[in-house]
Structure formats: C-alpha cells, structure tokens
Amino acid sequence: MEQTLTYHTFISQMGNSQGIRIPKIFLEREQLEFSSEGKMPVELISTGKGILIKPLSQAQRITLKELFADWDGGPYEMTDELRAWEQMSPVGSEVL
C-alpha cells in the first residue's frame, strides 16, 4: 500500500475565484499532465468532509456542442437559483 502524501498550504483569493497550489510531486505521483494550453481539466467534489479533486479523462470531457445537442432553441426553465444569480450585484471588476 502506498504511503499517503500530506502537504499544508493556503487557499488564495484570485479575482472572483480562489486557487490552491498543488506541488509537482502530487501531480507526478498521480501521473497527471497539463494540456498543450497549460490546463488540466478536473472535477471538484464536495464530500461534506472536504473537497476531492479528480482529473477528467478525455472521455469525460464534454464540448459545448454535446452539451446543447438536445436543446431545441426554446426558452430555458428559470429556476430559483438562476433568479438569485440574476439579482446579485457584481463583487469584483466585472465589466457590464
């Protein structure tokens, strides 16, 4: 059984998002690589006990074309969550 790696770090404010630095040894151990654009698609899962970061394989990635394949072009259902987003005030340097 492999030994668990532990690393203490900080979550940093990055504009309207937050970021965390992941040491290179963690990426190497999990055999994770960046794309030619310098990005690594991941899935974030909130477990109630912490945040799990899982890489997305090429098969798990979805394009916008695939995402909207079943959309007929009609109006979407306005949920309470979408209404709340529409009523929020800008919190950063957004340009409207």
C-alpha positions as CSV (number, residue, x, y, z in Angstrom):
1,M,0.0,0.0,0.0
2,E,1.3,3.4,-1.0
3,Q,2.1,6.0,1.7
4,T,-0.3,9.0,1.8
5,L,1.3,12.3,0.9
6,T,0.3,15.3,3.1
7,Y,1.0,18.9,2.3
8,H,-0.2,22.0,4.1
9,T,-1.0,25.1,2.0
10,F,-3.4,28.0,1.7
11,I,-6.3,28.8,-0.5
12,S,-5.7,32.2,-2.1
13,Q,-8.0,34.8,-3.5
14,M,-7.7,35.1,-7.3
15,G,-10.1,37.7,-8.6
16,N,-13.6,36.3,-8.0
17,S,-12.3,32.8,-7.6
18,Q,-10.0,31.0,-5.2
19,G,-6.9,29.0,-6.0
20,I,-4.7,26.4,-4.5
21,R,-1.1,25.4,-5.4
22,I,-0.6,21.7,-5.9
23,P,3.0,20.5,-5.5
24,K,4.6,18.9,-8.6
25,I,5.2,15.7,-6.7
26,F,1.4,15.2,-6.2
27,L,0.8,15.6,-10.0
28,E,3.7,13.3,-10.8
29,R,2.6,10.6,-8.4
30,E,-0.9,10.6,-9.9
31,Q,0.5,10.8,-13.4
32,L,-1.4,14.0,-14.2
33,E,-0.2,16.2,-17.1
34,F,-1.2,19.6,-18.4
35,S,-2.6,20.0,-22.0
36,S,-0.6,22.0,-24.6
37,E,-2.7,25.0,-23.5
38,G,-1.3,24.7,-19.9
39,K,-4.6,23.5,-18.5
40,M,-5.7,20.3,-16.7
41,P,-9.5,19.6,-16.6
42,V,-10.6,18.4,-13.2
43,E,-13.8,17.6,-11.3
44,L,-14.3,19.2,-7.9
45,I,-16.5,17.1,-5.5
46,S,-17.7,18.5,-2.1
47,T,-18.0,15.5,0.2
48,G,-19.1,17.3,3.3
49,K,-15.8,16.4,4.9
50,G,-13.6,18.1,2.3
51,I,-13.0,18.8,-1.4
52,L,-11.9,16.0,-3.7
53,I,-10.1,16.9,-6.9
54,K,-10.3,14.3,-9.6
55,P,-8.8,14.6,-13.1
56,L,-11.2,14.3,-16.1
57,S,-10.2,11.9,-18.7
58,Q,-10.6,12.8,-22.4
59,A,-13.7,10.6,-22.4
60,Q,-15.3,12.5,-19.5
61,R,-14.8,16.0,-21.2
62,I,-17.9,17.4,-22.9
63,T,-18.0,20.0,-25.7
64,L,-20.5,22.9,-25.9
65,K,-21.9,21.2,-29.0
66,E,-22.5,18.0,-27.0
67,L,-23.9,19.9,-24.0
68,F,-26.5,21.6,-26.2
69,A,-27.2,18.7,-28.5
70,D,-30.8,18.1,-27.2
71,W,-31.7,21.8,-26.8
72,D,-34.4,22.9,-29.2
73,G,-33.5,26.6,-29.0
74,G,-36.5,27.4,-26.9
75,P,-36.6,29.2,-23.6
76,Y,-35.0,27.5,-20.6
77,E,-36.7,27.0,-17.2
78,M,-35.9,29.8,-14.8
79,T,-35.0,28.2,-11.5
80,D,-34.8,29.9,-8.1
81,E,-31.0,29.5,-8.3
82,L,-30.9,31.3,-11.7
83,R,-33.1,34.1,-10.4
84,A,-30.8,34.6,-7.4
85,W,-27.8,34.8,-9.7
86,E,-29.5,37.4,-11.9
87,Q,-30.3,39.6,-8.8
88,M,-26.7,39.5,-7.4
89,S,-24.5,42.6,-7.6
90,P,-21.0,42.5,-9.1
91,V,-18.4,41.7,-6.5
92,G,-15.2,42.2,-8.5
93,S,-14.1,44.1,-11.6
94,E,-16.8,42.8,-13.9
95,V,-17.5,44.9,-17.0
96,L,-21.2,45.1,-17.8
